[in-house]
Amino acid sequence: MGYDTRVKELCEAVEHAQIAVYHSQEQNDTGQYQHAQQLIAYVYQLLHELKEEHVSETDSLKMKHAREMIRHLQETQASLQ
C-alpha cells in the first residue's frame, strides 16, 4: 500500500473515530463506546506505522492534526467511563 493511501486511510479512520465517539456520547451505548475505542486504537496503530516514513510537509501536517484529534477523542472517551 502506498504512503499516500496510508495517510488517506489515517484521515478516514480519524473521521470514523470522531463519529463513533459522538454516537457513543449521544446514545450512551456500550457497543458504540467499544467501537470508538477500537477505532482510536487503530488510529494509534496507523500513526505508529507511519511515524518512520519520510513525509511531505502537507502529510506531516495531516498526521499532526490526526494525533491531536485522536488525543482529544481519547480524552472524551475517558470522560464517558
C-alpha positions in Angstrom: 0.0 0.0 0.0 1.4 3.4 -1.0 2.2 6.1 1.5 -0.4 8.5 0.2 -3.0 5.8 0.5 -2.0 5.1 4.1 -2.2 8.8 5.1 -5.7 8.9 3.5 -6.6 5.8 5.4 -5.4 7.5 8.6 -7.5 10.6 7.9 -10.6 8.5 7.2 -10.0 6.4 10.4 -9.9 9.6 12.5 -13.2 10.8 10.9 -14.8 7.4 11.7 -13.5 7.5 15.3 -14.9 11.0 15.7 -18.3 9.9 14.5 -18.2 6.8 16.8 -17.2 8.9 19.8 -20.1 11.3 19.0 -22.6 8.4 18.8 -21.3 6.8 22.0 -21.9 10.1 23.8 -25.3 10.7 22.2 -26.7 7.2 22.7 -24.8 6.2 25.9 -24.3 2.8 24.2 -21.7 0.4 25.4 -21.3 -1.1 21.9 -20.7 2.3 20.4 -18.2 3.1 23.1 -16.3 -0.1 22.4 -16.4 0.5 18.7 -15.0 4.0 19.2 -12.2 2.6 21.4 -11.3 0.1 18.7 -11.1 2.9 16.1 -9.0 5.0 18.4 -6.6 2.1 18.9 -6.5 1.6 15.1 -5.6 5.3 14.5 -2.8 5.0 17.0 -1.5 1.9 15.2 -1.5 3.7 11.9 0.3 6.7 13.4 2.9 4.4 14.8 3.4 2.6 11.5 3.6 6.0 9.6 6.0 7.7 12.0 9.1 6.2 10.4 8.1 7.3 6.9 9.6 10.3 5.2 6.7 12.6 4.8 5.9 15.7 2.8 5.1 18.9 4.7 1.4 18.5 3.8 1.3 14.9 5.1 3.2 15.8 8.2 0.5 18.4 9.0 -2.2 15.9 8.4 -0.5 13.4 10.7 -0.1 16.1 13.4 -3.7 17.0 13.1 -4.7 13.4 13.3 -2.6 13.0 16.5 -4.2 16.0 18.1 -7.7 15.0 17.1 -7.3 11.4 18.3 -5.9 12.6 21.6 -9.0 14.8 22.2 -11.2 11.9 21.2 -9.5 9.6 23.7 -9.9 12.2 26.4 -13.6 12.5 25.6 -13.9 8.7 25.7 -12.1 8.6 29.1 -14.6 11.2 30.5 -17.5 8.9 29.5 -16.3 6.0 31.6 
